[in-house]
Amino acid sequence: MNLYQKRIAQLRDLMKKHHLNAYLILSSDPHLNEYLPDFYQNKTFISGFKGSAGTLIITHEKALLWTDGRYWLQAERELKGTFIELQKQNNTNTFLNWLKKNLKKNEILGTDFSLLSLNLFKNLQTNYQIKLKHIDLISPLWKERPNLPISKIYEHKIKYCGYSRQQKISQIREKMQILNTQNHLISSLDDIAWITNLRANDIKYNPVFLSYLFINQKTILLFIDKNKIDLKLEKKLNQDGIYIKDYYEIYQEIQKLRNTNLLIEPTKTTALLIQYLHKSVKIIEEINPSTYLKSIKTQKEIKHIENAMIEDGVALARFFTWLEENIKKNECISELDIDFKITEFRAKSPYYISNSFATIAGFNANGACIHYKASKENFSYIKKNGLLLIDSGAQYENGTTDITRVIPIGQISKEQIYDYTLVLKAHIAISNTIFPKDIPMPLLDAISRAPLWKNQLDYMHGTGHGVGYFLNVHEGPQTLSYFSPALEKTKAKEGMLTSIEPGIYKKDKWGIRLENLVLNTKVKNPKNRDYGEFLYFKPLTLCPFESKCIDKTLLNKDEKLWLNAYHKKVYDKLSIKLKNEPKVLKWLKNKTKTIK
């Protein structure tokens, strides 16, 4: 019996003690973050699976884990020997459907309500008619559990901010008045950091801090661990009408509410918080106003993001020059070295704060694992022939970056060149698209996939995600993914920052993904004004695509024009910064040559 089998056996003993038929373990914390503090890595503690998305169900006979196509290869590897069955999640194979088929009437599903969204709680109870019990079975088993993070909170300098705290709170209060609500509770950390113009490092790669924010027309209360903030900053917040309370006082505070209403976002608020409300409180369920406000970048923020992209582009040009030089010298370079060196080059920027996610450096077969992460126990050396996929990004004071490029190592095959060119065509197809303002962005996903579908190829992830401003690298409400429904909140607005990242993944062979960040930008000098406003995707990422991997005969005239225009922009923006670095400038000039 291995470690994870023992933990599941102990969990089943507790289930018997508390008369539970099944136990649900979510990838979650009290703020429903995508990336979790170590304290809340419950799924990994029980199963050993380290992917950021996954759901575990333990019954007395079975243990099952659902995860999406990004993590199937990783899950197969990490669940080996645990007797946990991998469930390849899709529209029909979901843990909800499994519960509906397998949990009998009056059988009880246990889960921790402090990690369960109100939306999922209501779905389980109403649509699936499942009997739920709030219970934490992980804490009794996890004896040497990590502590909660206590990083220091600091201000995001006002010179980088689109609006002051007072302006943002004023905008939110205006939205509250429109919704006819007196009170607003915010649990999502990116919203709180954006509203308060504060940052920290409680979640790795995301510059946020564990907190709750309560706003009404008179009061603003920020619930945090008071050890995280110094007196000078607290006084500054007080002057702006924001008062500090202890992190766990949130439960006492919301218990006080009577005969009023409360605005919450049900997908970003836990079921446990709502259970503390008095029955006289009316809940108004809407998307957090701040989610919309922060998704639309101001002109000031856009200028800063463009400067951050130059910083990132310069760091990448230096890194790729170093990589090519050392590959030619037959230096021994591993996937772990890639992560270290790319971070080292980025960290030279005076604006650099941290990486924006764990660098993915996958050579050949490892690149086919969509969210592969090299570790000391499992990594490859970059040698002989093949394709190296590098997906990386950084948090700068003036913006968040996320980019994927694929590099040829040694000799590459015709099939690899063909696949790379198809992915590039997919990337250009949507990058070159003009679309109506307010179209739900999931509807645009098919444009990117069309060149791949033509060849009966596809990829099991969205084409793009929203990106924050010195905040979370994955940040909605918009998404470019046909896996997502076309909702009001996903409508295309001018100023939204989104990734474009189509790919091809061939198991045990290679992975190809090509990613830029783009800005929803209004079409200048429109040909027709009778059909409303139209937008296009303006590329902000500044890094060449690899000409050695492109079969130019497969590109049409428009695709070549787009690629040449993009490479000219990359050269023009970066060459000014690299004029005193002849080696790097030579690399840049070579990579951005015009395709005839």
C-alpha positions in Angstrom: 0.0 0.0 0.0 1.6 3.3 -1.1 1.3 6.7 0.6 -1.8 7.8 -1.4 -3.6 4.4 -0.9 -3.1 4.8 2.9 -4.5 8.3 2.9 -7.6 7.2 0.9 -8.0 4.3 3.4 -7.8 6.7 6.3 -10.3 9.0 4.5 -12.7 6.1 4.1 -12.5 5.3 7.8 -13.6 8.9 8.6 -16.4 8.6 6.0 -17.8 5.6 7.9 -17.5 7.4 11.2 -19.5 10.4 9.8 -22.0 8.2 7.8 -21.0 9.5 4.4 -21.5 7.6 1.2 -19.1 9.7 -0.9 -16.6 12.6 -0.3 -15.9 15.4 -2.8 -12.5 17.0 -3.0 -12.3 20.1 -5.2 -9.3 22.1 -6.5 -10.3 25.0 -4.4 -9.7 27.4 -1.5 -12.0 29.9 0.3 -11.5 32.4 -2.6 -12.0 29.9 -5.4 -8.6 30.6 -6.9 -7.3 28.8 -9.9 -3.8 28.5 -8.3 -3.9 27.5 -4.6 -1.7 28.2 -1.6 0.1 25.1 -0.4 -2.3 24.9 2.6 -5.2 24.1 0.3 -3.6 21.5 -2.0 -6.0 18.9 -0.7 -6.4 17.1 -4.1 -2.6 16.6 -4.3 -2.3 15.5 -0.7 -4.9 12.7 -1.3 -4.0 11.7 -4.8 -0.5 12.9 -5.8 -1.9 14.6 -8.9 -0.4 18.1 -9.2 -2.5 19.6 -12.0 -4.2 22.9 -11.2 -7.6 21.6 -12.3 -9.2 18.4 -11.1 -12.0 16.9 -8.9 -11.8 13.8 -6.7 -14.7 11.7 -5.6 -14.0 9.0 -3.0 -16.6 6.3 -2.2 -16.2 3.2 -0.1 -15.3 1.2 -3.2 -14.0 3.7 -5.7 -11.6 6.6 -6.1 -12.1 8.7 -9.3 -10.4 11.9 -10.6 -11.8 14.1 -13.3 -9.6 16.5 -15.2 -9.6 18.1 -18.7 -7.5 17.4 -21.8 -4.7 19.7 -20.7 -3.8 17.2 -17.9 -4.6 13.7 -19.2 -1.0 12.7 -19.9 0.2 14.2 -16.6 -2.6 12.5 -14.6 -1.9 9.1 -16.2 1.7 9.4 -14.9 1.0 10.8 -11.5 -1.9 8.5 -10.6 0.0 5.4 -11.4 -0.1 2.9 -8.5 -2.7 4.8 -6.5 -5.8 2.8 -7.8 -7.4 6.2 -8.5 -9.3 6.0 -11.8 -8.6 8.8 -14.3 -11.8 10.2 -15.8 -11.2 12.1 -19.0 -13.5 15.0 -18.5 -15.6 16.3 -21.4 -19.2 17.6 -21.8 -20.8 14.3 -20.9 -18.2 12.7 -18.6 -18.3 15.0 -15.6 -18.2 14.4 -11.9 -21.8 15.9 -11.6 -23.2 13.3 -14.1 -21.4 10.5 -12.3 -22.9 11.6 -9.0 -26.4 11.7 -10.6 -26.0 8.2 -11.9 -24.2 6.6 -9.0 -25.3 8.3 -5.7 -28.6 6.8 -4.6 -31.5 8.7 -3.1 -30.9 9.7 0.6 -27.1 8.8 0.2 -24.9 11.6 1.6 -22.1 13.5 -0.2 -19.7 15.1 2.2 -17.5 18.1 1.2 -16.0 21.3 2.8 -18.4 24.1 2.2 -15.6 26.7 2.7 -14.2 25.4 -0.6 -17.5 25.0 -2.4 -18.8 27.8 -4.6 -22.4 28.9 -4.0 -23.1 28.2 -7.6 -22.0 24.5 -7.4 -23.7 24.1 -4.0 -27.1 25.2 -5.5 -26.4 23.0 -8.6 -25.8 19.9 -6.5 -28.8 20.5 -4.4 -31.4 21.7 -6.9 -30.5 20.3 -10.3 -28.9 17.0 -9.1 -30.9 16.6 -5.9 -27.9 15.5 -3.9 -27.9 15.5 -0.1 -24.9 17.5 1.1 -23.1 17.6 4.4 -20.5 20.3 5.3 -17.5 18.5 6.8 -13.7 18.8 6.5 -12.1 15.4 6.4 -8.7 16.6 5.1 -7.5 18.5 8.2 -7.6 15.5 10.6 -5.4 13.6 8.2 -2.9 16.3 7.2 -0.7 16.5 10.3 2.2 18.4 8.8 0.1 20.9 6.8 1.8 24.0 5.5 0.9 27.4 7.1 -1.2 29.9 5.4 0.9 32.5 3.4 1.8 35.7 5.1 3.4 37.8 2.4 3.6 41.6 3.0 1.0 43.8 1.3 2.3 46.7 -0.8 0.9 49.4 -3.0 0.7 49.2 -6.8 2.3 52.6 -7.5 -0.3 55.1 -8.6 1.8 56.0 -11.7 1.0 52.6 -13.1 -2.7 52.5 -12.1 -5.5 53.4 -14.4 -7.6 54.8 -11.6 -7.1 55.6 -7.9 -8.8 53.5 -5.2 -11.4 56.2 -4.6 -12.3 56.3 -8.3 -12.6 52.5 -8.5 -14.8 52.4 -5.4 -16.9 55.2 -6.7 -17.4 53.3 -10.0 -18.5 50.1 -8.0 -20.9 52.1 -5.9 -22.5 53.5 -9.0 -23.0 49.9 -10.3 -24.4 48.9 -6.9 -27.0 51.7 -7.2 -28.0 50.5 -10.7 -28.5 47.0 -9.2 -30.4 48.5 -6.3 -28.1 46.9 -3.7 -26.9 48.4 -0.5 -24.0 45.9 0.3 -21.4 44.1 -1.8 -19.2 41.2 -0.6 -16.1 40.3 -2.7 -14.1 37.1 -2.1 -12.1 37.0 -5.4 -8.5 38.1 -4.7 -7.8 39.6 -8.2 -10.9 41.9 -7.8 -9.8 42.9 -4.3 -6.2 43.7 -5.4 -7.5 45.7 -8.4 -10.0 47.7 -6.3 -7.6 48.6 -3.6 -4.5 49.1 -5.8 -2.6 46.7 -3.4 -0.5 43.7 -4.2 1.3 40.9 -2.4 2.6 37.3 -3.0 0.2 34.9 -1.1 -0.5 32.9 -4.3 2.6 31.9 -6.2 2.8 33.9 -9.5 -0.4 35.9 -8.8 0.4 39.2 -6.9 -2.6 38.9 -4.6 -3.3 38.4 -0.9 -5.9 36.3 1.1 -8.7 38.8 1.9 -12.3 39.7 1.8 -13.7 43.1 0.9 -17.1 44.5 2.1 -18.5 47.6 0.5 -21.6 49.6 1.1 -22.4 53.3 0.5 -20.8 54.3 3.8 -18.3 51.7 4.8 -15.4 49.8 3.2 -13.9 46.9 5.2 -10.8 44.9 4.2 -10.4 41.6 6.0 -6.8 40.4 6.1 -4.2 39.0 8.4 -3.1 42.2 10.1 0.5 41.1 10.3 0.7 41.6 6.5 0.3 45.3 6.5 2.4 48.1 8.1 0.9 51.0 10.0 1.9 53.6 7.4 -0.1 51.8 4.6 -3.0 51.2 6.9 -3.3 54.9 7.7 -3.2 55.6 4.0 -6.1 53.2 3.4 -8.0 54.8 6.3 -7.7 58.2 4.6 -9.3 56.6 1.6 -12.1 55.2 3.7 -10.9 51.6 3.9 -10.7 50.1 7.3 -8.8 46.9 8.3 -10.4 44.0 10.1 -9.0 40.5 10.9 -9.3 38.0 8.1 -11.6 35.6 10.0 -13.9 38.5 11.3 -15.7 38.3 7.9 -18.1 35.7 9.3 -19.0 37.8 12.3 -19.4 40.9 10.1 -21.9 39.4 7.6 -23.8 37.8 10.5 -24.7 41.4 11.6 -26.6 42.2 8.4 -30.4 42.5 8.8 -33.3 43.4 6.5 -31.0 44.5 3.6 -29.6 43.0 0.4 -26.1 41.8 -0.5 -24.5 41.6 -3.9 -22.3 38.6 -4.5 -21.0 36.6 -7.5 -22.1 33.0 -6.9 -19.2 31.5 -8.8 -16.7 33.4 -6.7 -18.4 33.1 -3.2 -18.4 30.0 -1.0 -21.5 28.3 0.3 -20.2 28.5 3.8 -20.1 32.3 3.8 -23.7 32.5 2.7 -24.8 30.1 5.5 -23.8 32.9 8.0 -26.3 35.3 6.6 -29.5 36.1 8.4 -32.7 34.9 6.6 -33.8 38.6 6.3 -30.9 39.3 3.9 -31.8 39.2 0.3 -29.0 37.9 -2.0 -28.5 39.6 -5.3 -26.4 37.3 -7.6 -24.5 39.1 -10.4 -21.0 39.2 -11.7 -18.7 41.4 -9.6 -18.8 44.9 -11.1 -15.0 45.1 -10.7 -14.6 42.1 -13.0 -16.0 44.0 -15.9 -14.2 47.2 -14.9 -10.7 45.7 -14.7 -11.1 43.6 -17.9 -11.3 46.8 -19.9 -7.8 48.3 -19.8 -7.5 52.1 -19.7 -5.4 54.0 -22.2 -2.9 54.6 -19.4 -2.8 50.9 -18.6 -2.4 49.9 -22.3 0.6 52.2 -22.7 2.2 50.5 -19.6 1.4 47.0 -20.9 3.0 47.9 -24.3 6.1 49.0 -22.4 6.1 45.7 -20.4 5.9 43.8 -23.7 9.0 45.6 -24.8 10.8 44.6 -21.6 9.6 41.0 -22.1 10.6 41.0 -25.8 14.1 42.2 -25.0 14.5 39.5 -22.3 13.3 36.8 -24.7 15.6 38.0 -27.5 18.6 37.8 -25.2 17.4 34.4 -23.9 16.9 32.9 -27.4 20.3 34.2 -28.5 21.9 32.5 -25.5 20.0 29.3 -26.2 21.0 29.0 -29.9 24.6 29.9 -29.1 24.9 27.2 -26.5 23.0 24.6 -28.5 25.6 25.1 -31.3 28.4 24.6 -28.8 26.8 21.3 -27.7 26.4 22.5 -24.2 24.5 20.2 -21.8 21.2 22.1 -21.4 18.1 20.6 -19.6 14.5 21.7 -19.4 15.2 22.9 -15.9 18.0 25.2 -17.2 15.5 26.7 -19.7 13.3 27.8 -16.8 16.3 29.2 -14.8 17.8 31.1 -17.7 14.6 32.7 -19.1 13.8 33.9 -15.5 17.3 35.2 -15.2 17.0 37.3 -18.3 13.5 38.7 -17.3 14.7 39.5 -13.8 17.2 42.0 -15.2 14.3 44.4 -16.0 13.8 47.0 -13.3 10.0 46.4 -13.6 10.2 42.6 -13.0 8.4 41.2 -9.9 8.0 37.5 -10.5 7.1 34.9 -13.2 3.3 34.9 -14.0 3.1 31.1 -13.9 5.4 28.0 -13.7 7.5 27.9 -16.9 6.6 25.1 -19.3 9.7 23.9 -21.1 8.9 20.6 -22.9 11.3 18.9 -25.4 9.8 16.5 -27.9 7.4 14.1 -26.1 7.2 16.3 -23.0 5.9 19.2 -25.2 2.8 17.0 -25.9 1.8 17.2 -22.2 0.0 20.5 -22.3 0.7 21.7 -18.8 4.0 19.8 -18.4 6.3 21.0 -15.6 9.9 19.7 -15.5 11.0 18.6 -12.0 14.3 17.3 -10.5 12.7 13.8 -10.7 11.4 14.1 -14.2 13.1 16.2 -16.9 14.8 15.9 -20.3 18.0 17.3 -21.8 17.8 19.4 -25.0 19.9 17.4 -27.4 19.9 15.7 -30.8 16.8 16.6 -32.9 13.4 17.8 -32.2 11.1 20.6 -31.0 11.3 22.6 -27.8 8.1 24.2 -26.5 8.5 27.1 -24.1 5.5 28.7 -22.5 6.4 31.4 -20.0 5.5 34.8 -18.7 6.3 37.4 -16.1 4.7 39.9 -13.7 6.0 43.4 -14.2 4.9 46.4 -12.3 3.5 47.7 -15.6 1.9 44.5 -17.0 1.5 40.8 -17.1 3.0 38.7 -20.0 2.3 35.2 -21.3 3.9 33.8 -24.5 4.6 30.4 -26.1 7.1 29.7 -28.8 8.5 26.5 -30.3 12.2 26.2 -31.2 13.8 23.7 -33.6 16.7 21.7 -32.2 19.0 20.1 -34.7 17.2 18.6 -37.7 13.4 18.7 -37.8 11.1 16.6 -39.9 8.7 17.5 -42.7 5.8 16.4 -40.4 7.0 18.8 -37.6 7.3 21.7 -40.1 3.9 20.9 -41.4 2.3 20.8 -37.9 4.1 24.1 -36.9 2.8 25.8 -40.1 -0.7 24.6 -39.5 -0.6 26.0 -35.9 0.8 29.3 -37.3 -2.0 29.4 -39.8 -4.5 28.9 -37.0 -2.9 31.7 -35.0 -2.9 34.1 -37.9 -6.5 33.2 -38.9 -7.9 34.6 -35.6 -5.3 37.3 -35.3 -6.4 38.7 -38.6 -10.1 38.6 -37.8 -12.3 41.7 -37.6 -15.4 41.1 -35.4 -18.4 43.0 -34.1 -18.1 44.6 -30.7 -20.2 42.8 -28.1 -20.0 39.4 -29.9 -19.6 36.6 -27.2 -15.9 35.8 -27.7 -16.4 31.9 -27.4 -18.0 32.2 -30.8 -14.7 33.4 -32.4 -12.9 30.2 -31.3 -13.9 28.2 -34.5 -12.0 30.8 -36.7 -8.7 29.7 -35.1 -9.5 26.0 -35.3 -10.6 26.0 -38.9 -7.2 25.4 -40.5 -6.7 22.5 -38.1 -10.2 21.1 -38.5 -9.6 21.1 -42.3 -6.9 18.5 -41.5 -9.0 16.7 -38.9 -6.8 18.0 -36.1 -7.8 19.7 -32.9 -6.6 20.7 -29.4 -8.2 20.0 -26.0 -8.0 23.5 -24.5 -9.4 26.9 -25.2 -7.8 29.2 -27.8 -7.4 32.0 -25.3 -8.0 33.5 -21.9 -8.3 36.9 -20.5 -5.2 38.4 -18.8 -5.0 40.8 -15.9 -3.0 44.0 -15.5 -0.1 43.1 -13.1 -2.6 40.5 -11.8 -3.7 37.0 -12.6 -2.4 35.6 -15.9 -5.8 33.8 -16.3 -8.5 36.4 -15.7 -11.9 36.8 -17.2 -14.7 37.4 -17.9 -13.8 36.9 -21.6 -12.6 33.6 -23.0 -11.8 32.3 -26.5 -13.1 28.8 -26.1 -16.0 26.8 -27.6 -15.9 24.8 -24.4 -17.4 27.8 -22.7 -21.0 29.0 -23.2 -21.7 32.3 -25.0 -22.8 34.4 -22.1 -23.4 38.1 -21.6 -20.2 38.4 -19.5 -18.0 37.0 -22.3 -18.9 39.8 -24.8 -16.0 41.5 -26.6 -15.3 44.9 -25.4 -12.6 47.4 -26.5 -9.6 47.3 -24.3 -9.8 43.6 -23.3 -6.4 41.7 -23.1 -6.6 38.1 -24.3 -4.3 35.3 -25.3 -4.3 33.5 -28.7 -2.7 30.1 -28.4 -3.8 27.3 -30.8 -1.8 24.1 -30.8 -1.2 20.5 -32.0 -0.1 17.8 -29.5 1.0 14.3 -30.6 1.4 11.9 -27.8 5.0 10.6 -27.3 6.2 12.8 -30.2 5.9 16.6 -29.8 3.7 19.5 -28.9 3.4 22.8 -30.7 1.6 25.9 -29.3 2.1 29.5 -30.5 0.8 32.2 -28.2 0.6 36.0 -28.3 -1.3 38.4 -26.1 -3.7 40.7 -28.1 -5.8 43.7 -27.3 -9.4 44.2 -28.5 -8.9 47.4 -30.6 -11.4 49.5 -32.5 -11.2 49.4 -36.3 -10.0 52.8 -37.5 -11.6 54.4 -40.6 -14.3 51.7 -40.9 -15.6 50.8 -44.4 -19.2 50.8 -43.2 -20.8 52.5 -40.2 -24.3 51.0 -40.6 -23.6 47.8 -38.7 -22.2 49.0 -35.4 -18.6 49.1 -34.1 -16.1 46.5 -35.1 -12.9 45.4 -33.3 -9.7 43.5 -34.2 -7.0 41.8 -32.2 -3.9 44.0 -32.0 -0.8 41.9 -31.1 1.1 43.2 -28.1 3.6 40.3 -27.6 6.9 41.0 -29.3 8.8 37.9 -30.2 9.5 36.4 -33.7 8.0 33.1 -34.9 10.5 30.5 -36.1 11.1 30.7 -39.9 13.0 27.4 -40.0 9.7 25.7 -38.9 7.5 27.3 -41.5 6.6 25.8 -44.9 6.1 29.1 -46.8 4.3 27.3 -49.6 1.4 26.6 -47.2 0.9 30.3 -46.4 -1.4 32.4 -48.6 -0.7 36.0 -49.4 -2.7 37.5 -46.5 -0.9 35.2 -44.0 2.5 36.3 -45.4 1.4 40.0 -45.2 0.3 39.5 -41.5 3.5 37.7 -40.6 5.8 40.2 -42.3 3.9 43.1 -40.7 4.2 41.4 -37.2 7.9 40.8 -37.6 8.5 44.4 -38.7 6.7 45.6 -35.6 8.8 43.2 -33.4 12.1 44.5 -35.0 11.1 48.1 -34.8 10.1 48.0 -31.2 13.0 45.8 -29.9 15.9 47.0 -32.0 16.0 50.4 -30.3 16.6 48.7 -27.0 19.2 46.3 -28.4 21.3 48.7 -30.5 24.3 48.2 -28.1 24.1 44.4 -28.2 25.3 43.4 -31.7 24.9 39.7 -31.1 21.3 39.9 -30.0 20.5 42.5 -32.6 21.9 40.1 -35.3 19.7 37.3 -33.9 16.6 39.6 -34.0 17.3 40.8 -37.6 17.7 37.3 -38.8 14.5 36.1 -37.2 12.4 38.9 -38.5 13.4 38.7 -42.2 10.7 39.5 -44.7 9.1 36.4 -46.3 8.9 36.9 -50.1 
